[in-house]
Amino acid sequence: MAQITLPPYGGVVLMNGSSGVDVGMVQTTLTALGYPATVDGNYGSGTTRAVRAFQTNRGLTVDGSVGKVTWDSLMQGYAARFPALPVAYPGLVIRQGARGGCVQYVQSENNL
C-alpha cells in the first residue's frame, strides 16, 4: 500500500478570519476525521469549534487556531485513518498569488 503525501504546513497560523485554500484543506481534513466544518475556505466560528474539539481530543493546546503542531496532527491523523487515499479535493481553486502548504504541495508534486 502506497503512503500518501499530504500538504506541508504553510508557515502561517490559520485562525478565525483567515481564508484560502489551506483553510479549505483544514476544513476538509477536520470533516473527514469526524469534526464537521463547512468547507468554504473561510475560517469562521464553525471551523474554530471543530479545531478546538480536535485539539482537545488530541491533547494539544486548545486555542482554536491551526499552527504547525495542529496542522501536522491533522495531516498525521488523516494519513493514519486513510493510508492509501489522497485528501479529498476541498473544492477551492488555487489562484495566482496564493501561498501556503497546499501551494507548496502542488508545486512539489508537479516539479514546478
C-alpha positions in Angstrom: 0.0 0.0 0.0 1.5 3.4 -1.0 1.9 6.1 1.5 0.2 9.3 0.6 1.9 12.7 0.7 0.0 15.4 2.4 0.5 19.2 2.1 3.2 20.6 4.5 2.5 23.3 7.0 2.4 26.6 5.0 4.1 28.7 7.7 1.1 30.9 8.6 -1.1 30.4 11.6 -4.7 29.9 10.4 -7.4 31.4 12.7 -10.9 32.9 12.8 -10.9 35.4 9.9 -8.3 33.5 7.7 -9.3 32.4 4.2 -7.9 30.5 1.3 -7.0 27.0 0.1 -5.1 26.0 3.3 -8.3 26.8 5.3 -10.3 24.6 2.9 -7.8 21.8 3.4 -8.1 22.1 7.2 -11.9 22.1 6.9 -11.8 19.0 4.6 -9.4 17.1 6.9 -11.4 18.0 10.0 -14.6 16.8 8.4 -13.0 13.5 7.2 -11.8 12.9 10.8 -15.3 13.4 12.3 -15.1 17.1 13.2 -17.6 18.7 10.8 -16.8 22.1 9.3 -18.2 23.8 6.3 -15.7 23.6 3.5 -15.7 27.1 2.1 -12.2 28.3 2.6 -13.4 30.8 5.2 -12.3 30.3 8.8 -15.3 31.2 11.0 -16.8 30.1 14.2 -17.8 26.6 13.0 -14.2 25.9 11.9 -12.9 27.3 15.2 -15.3 24.9 17.1 -14.1 22.0 15.1 -10.5 22.8 15.6 -11.0 23.2 19.3 -12.7 19.8 19.5 -9.9 18.2 17.5 -7.2 19.9 19.7 -9.0 18.7 22.9 -9.2 15.1 21.7 -5.6 15.1 20.6 -4.2 16.6 23.8 -3.0 19.7 22.0 -3.1 23.3 23.2 -6.7 24.4 22.7 -6.7 27.8 21.1 -8.9 27.2 18.1 -6.2 28.1 15.6 -4.1 26.0 13.3 -0.3 26.4 13.6 2.3 23.8 12.8 1.5 21.4 15.7 -2.2 21.3 14.9 -1.6 21.2 11.1 0.8 18.3 11.5 -1.5 16.4 13.8 -4.4 16.9 11.4 -2.4 15.6 8.5 -1.0 12.7 10.5 -4.5 11.8 11.7 -5.8 11.8 8.1 -2.9 9.6 6.9 -3.4 7.1 9.7 -7.1 6.9 9.0 -6.9 6.9 5.2 -3.4 5.5 4.5 -4.0 4.9 0.8 -6.3 7.7 -0.1 -5.4 11.2 -1.1 -7.0 14.1 0.7 -10.4 14.9 -0.8 -10.3 17.9 -3.1 -11.6 20.8 -0.9 -13.3 22.4 -3.9 -11.2 25.6 -3.8 -9.1 26.8 -6.7 -5.5 27.7 -6.2 -5.1 31.0 -8.0 -2.0 33.1 -9.0 -0.7 34.7 -5.9 -1.9 32.0 -3.5 0.5 30.9 -0.8 0.7 28.1 1.8 1.1 24.4 2.3 -1.3 23.4 -0.4 0.5 25.6 -3.0 3.8 24.0 -1.9 2.3 20.6 -2.2 1.1 21.2 -5.7 4.4 22.7 -6.8 6.4 19.8 -5.4 4.0 17.2 -6.8 4.3 18.7 -10.3 8.0 19.6 -10.1 7.3 23.3 -10.8 
